[in-house]
Amino acid sequence: MNLKRHRRLGLLIAGAIVGSLALAACSSESSDSGRSGGGEVTQELKDVVASYQEEPSSIIQTEPLSKVPEKKSVAFIVCADPTCSILGDFLKEAVESFGWEYVGINAPATDFGSAVQQAVDLKVDYIAGTGSDVATFQNAFDNAKEAGIPYFSCYSGDDPKGDENNIITNCSDVTAVANSTRALTAWVIEDSGADASIGVVNIPEFPTVAAAVPNVEKTLDEYCDTCTSQPIDISLDQLTTGGSANAIVSYLQSNPDINYLFLGFTGFEPGLGQALKTAGLEDVKVVGVQPQQPQVESFLKGESAAWLVVPQENTMWTLADQMARYANGEWSSEDERKSALTPLYIMDTEEEAEAIADLPDGWPGPDGFKEQFKTLWGLS
């Protein structure tokens, strides 16, 4: 069973991201803080939603480098899921654009650390990986630190502190997940007329996915004291055996007040639309994070109401950007934290969905984002 996949994808938006957050409560416990239906959609909330209604035109990073970084070698740990290979291709293109050497090292599904150790033995300058917290490969990480090889991460729960803990960056981390969850929850509040009862579908074993539970609740506390939310916990067995849709339907049948489903992970979605329709629950609106082709298709078929679009390719170029800044001695914690966020927008119209329907890996990032990075790196 490939646990790395789910830990990484949960982020996305997700993402996410995260040792600092506690796991969600079990699904039998409501976290509604005493709220009960009705309310008002404030102008402040409308402004929040409006700020995410258009596709971003620029990357987050704005500071140019003082020079093109000197050549380095980078090992990217490719997890067992095929998507990690795609992420590796994105990173390869980015680092090779400024003349660096890239090597991908395949990791077994249950032993990320063995691939990290291979990178240490190769004596590369930098090691990068996605979705696996350092604690899951502590020995290999310690060996990298002892060898003077810094580690660069995305989609994990680690707290990057630069040379202090040898974790230089963690792009699309808990900060990004909280930001994206806030945006989509605000959309739900407005769409419902401040009368939303949200079932937050998550995997408690993975903080990157379970983080959606407290983040949704925090946004409701901020903008809709008359809305409610409750976690819908999906077990790993249900996820890996295709039982997610049935579990969600069963929960909804026992909790008919729920009128929105918030999917913290795209893996919950396949088959869900048909399952809801068969059960007579098609009035429950589905929203989620980081749509790829199947999710865009579900939207176009009317099986989902909105998706928060988050770019994977732009994220990997952000990872390369942090490497370049570190290599130049121009890295700072403040800049790294700013760059942990990612451009994103809410897809809730047919026109927006059709614009990315043919992209197998989803929206890559703002138009011309590669040239924007290259300009900052002094390459164009």
N, C-alpha and C positions, 0 to 999 in steps of 0.2 A: 504494500500500500504506500503510495507516494504522499507522505505528509508534507514535504517541502512545497508542493504545488499550492496547497490550500493556505499554508501560512503566508506565502508570498502574495497570492491573488487577493486575499482578503484585504488587503489594503487599499489597495487601491484604493482604492480607494478609499484603494482603497486602500487600505490599507492599511496601516496600518498597524503594526505597528505597535503589541507593545507591553513591554515589561512593566511600565509604570502604571498601567491601568489594571484594576482587579478584574477577574473574570465575571461575566454576567451572572445574575441570579438565575436559579433554575426556572424553567418556563412556567411552572405552576404558580410563581409569585408575580403579582402585578407590581409595576413601579410607577403607578399613576399619580402619586403625590396628592391624592384626594381630588383630582380634577374630574369634571363631568360635563362634557358636551357644551356646545354653543360658544359665544364669545365674539370678539371683534378682530378683524384684520387691520392692524395699524399701518400707518404710512411708513414707519420705520421698517416693518417687516417687508412691505412691498418694495422698498428701496433695496433691501438685501437681495430679494429674488431678482429684481431688475438688473443688479450688478453681475448676475451670472447668466443672463439670457442671451448674450451674444458670444460667439466664438472669439476667444482672445486672439489678438494680432501680434503679440510680442511675448518673448520669454521672460522669466522672472529675473534672471541675472542681467545686470546693467553695467557692471564695472569691467572695463577693458584690462587685459594683462599688459604689463610693461614690456613684455617680450614673448616671443614664441618659446615655449618650454623646451629645455634640452631633452634629448632622446631618453626614454625610459622603456622598460619592459613591463608588461601588465599581464597577469594571469587572472582570467575570469573563471570562477567555479561554476560550471554548468550543471544545475540540478537535474534530476532524472526526468522531470517533466519536459515535453517538447517545447513548451513556451520559453523555457530558460535558454534553449538554443537560439531562439529568436532574439531574446534580450542580448545574448552574447554577440550576435551579428550586428545589432544596433551599436553596442559599445565598440566593437572592432572597427566599424566605419569611423566612429568618432575619434578614437585615439590614433588611428592610422592617418587621419587627416593632418595631424601635426607630427607625423613621422615616427610614431612610437611602434614598438613591437608588441603584438598581441598573441597570446596563446590561450586557448580554451581547454579546460581540464574537466572531464566528465566526472560527476560525483555519483556514487551509488545512492539509491533512494534512501537508505538508512544510515549512510556514513559520509556526510558532508565533510567531516574532518579529514578523511583520508585524502581527498582531493586537495584540501588546503595544505596538507603536509607535502604532497607532491609539488605544489607550487613553491613551498619553502625549500625543498631539495633542489629545485631548478634554479634557485637563487635569483628569482625575478625581483624587480624593484618594488612593484606594488601588487597586492592581491585584492580582488574585488569579488563580491558575491551578493546574492539577493535572497531575501526571505528567511534566512536562518540566523537566529540569535547566536552571538558568540558563545553563550553558555552551552550550546549544543555541540560545539567543537572546541572546547576550552583548551585542551592540551595542544592541539595543532595551532590554535591562535597564539598561545603562550610561546610556542616555538618560533612563530613568525615574529613576534615582538622581540624575542631574544636575538633573532637574526637581523633585526633592524628593518623589517619589512612591514610597512603600514597597511592597514586594512580599510577598504572602502566598501560601503554597504548601501543597499536600498531595500525598502519594504521590510525592514526588520524592527525589532523592539529595542534595539540598543541605543544608548545615549552617547553620541559622539563628542569626545572631548579633546580631539587632536592628539598631540604627542603624550598627553597625560594618561590616556588609556589605550592609545594606538588605534583607535577607531576615528578615522578622519572625517567621515561623513555618513549620513544615513538619509538619503533622499526619499521623499514620499513616506515619511515616518508618521508617528502618532500626531504630530502637529498638522500634517497634511490631511490625515484621516479626519481629525476633528473639524478642520475647515470644510472639507467636502461634505461631511455628514450634516453640518450646520446649514450649508447651502440647500441640500436636497430636503431636509426637514422643513426649512422655511417655505420651500415650494409646496410641500404637502399642506402646511398650515393655511397658506393662501388659497390653494385649490379647494380645500375643504370648507372655506369660510370660517376658519377657526373652530371647526367641529370634527377634528380628526381623532380617531382611535387607531393607533398605529401598532401593528405587530412587527417587531424588529427581529427578522430571521437571522440567526447567528450560530456559530460553533463555539461553545464555551471553552473548549480545549485550546483554541487559538485566539490569543489576545488581539491579534490583528483584525480578526473578524468580530469578536465579541465587543470590541471597543465601540461599535455602533450603538450598543445598548445605552451606555451612559451618555454618549454624545447626543443621541436623539433626545434623551431625557433633559439634558442641559439646555438644548435649544427650546424645548417646550417650556421649561422654567423661565426662559428669557422672554419668549414671545407669545406663549399661549397657555395661560394658567387654567384654561377650560378644556384643553386637549388631554388625551391620555396616551400612554404607551406601555407596552409589556413585551418582554422577550419571548421569542419562539425559538427554543433551543433545538438544534439539529445535531444528532450524534454523528461521530465519524462513520459508524456502521451504516447509518441511514444515508449519509452522503455518498459513500463509496459503493453502495449496492443499489443506488438509484431510488432510494426510498424517501428522498427529501419532499417531493411533491405530495405524496400521500400523507406524510407527517404534518405538513403545513395545512392541508385540507382538513385533516382530523382536528387539528387545533382550532381552526376557524369554525368548524361545526360546533365545537364546545364553547366557543367565545364569539357569538354572532354579532357582538357590538363592534368588532374590528372592521374598519372600512378601508384601511390602507395596509399594504405589506411593504416593508422596507427591507430590501435584500442587500445584506452586507457583503455578498459574494455572488458573482455571476453564475457559479456552479449550482446555485439553488434554482435557477430559472428554467433550464430545459425541461419541457413537459409540464410546467406549472400552469401555463395558460389553459391547456386542454383539460388538465385535472380540475381546475377551478370551474370551467364551463360544465364539465360532466356532473360536478357536484352542485350546480346551480349557484355558484358563488362568483359569477363573472362580474358582479357589481363591486367586488373588492378591487380597489385600484392597486396596481403593482408598480413600484419604483425601485431603482437599483443603481449600482455604481459600476463604472468602467465597462460599457457595453462593447461587445465584439459582434461579429456578423449575426450569430443566432439571436442575440438580444435585440439588435436593430430590426431583424426580421419579425420578432415577436411584437415589437412596437408597431411596425407597419401593418400587422395583422390585427391590431387593436387589443392585443393581449397584455400590454403594459402601458403605463401612462406617462412615464418620464424616466430618463436615465441621466446620471451625472457622468459626463464624458471626460475621461482622464487619459492623458497620453503616455503610453509606455516608452515609445521611441524618444520623445523629448526627455523623459526621465533618465534614460541611459546616457544621453548627451550631457545632461546635468551632472551625472556621475563623472564623466570624462572631464568636465569643466572643473570640478573640485580637485581632481588629480592634477590638472595643469596648474592650478593656483597653488597647490601644495608644493609642486615641483619648483615653482618659481619663488618660493618663500613669500607668497602673497596670500596665503590662506589665513582666514580669521574665523573664529567661532561665530561672530555676528553675521558674517556673509554666508557661512554654511547654514545657519538656521533660516535665514531668509530664503536660501535656495532649496531648502527642504520642501517648501511648498511647490505646487505645480499649477500650470495654467489649466483651467477647466471651465466647463459650461454645462448648462442644463439643456438636454435635448428633449423637447416636448412638442415639436411640430413635425408634420410629415416631410416638409421641405428639408429640415435639419437631418432627419433620419436618412432620407434618400441621398443626401450629400456624402454620407459615409458608409452607405450600405454595401459598396463594393470593396471596402477595405478589410481584408481578412484579419488584420491585427488591430482594428479600430483606428480612431483618430490619432495620427502621429504626433500632432502638436501644432502650434500656430504656423500659419502659412510662412514659408521661408525661414523656419526656426534654425535650420542648419547654417544658413548664411549668417543669421544673427549671431550664433555662437562663433563662427569662423571670424567674423568681424572683430568680436571681442578678443579673440586669440591672436589677432594680427595676421590672419591668413588671407584676408580679402579686403 
